[in-house]
């Protein structure tokens, strides 16, 4: 799947999650797009380093520590992007779960309709 389409899906998921979760605040659609791009960059460059550094604790927790890493990435992205605010760790955790679910569903729909 193309980067632009995945960015669009993430953008849509961020907007939906901000309506669902009262602890997530997006100023406008442009802020949501910037947040989607920043989160994509953080997932590409920072998350692999964090995952590598926390392999022992991830193994001990049977992978559940990856949820903590996702929440930390969201909190870090919120500090970078003006117009994207997260009220706390638990809101970041819920946000990351909801965005992941929505993006997965949108990708599944896209895959189902793009078959030839």
ABEGO torsion letter per residue (X at the ends): XBAAAAAAAAAAAAAAAAAABAABBBABAAAAAAAAAAAAAAAAAAAAAAAAAAAAAAAAAGGAAAAAAAAAAAAAAAAABBGBBBAEAAAAAAAAAAAAAAAAAAAAAAAAAABX
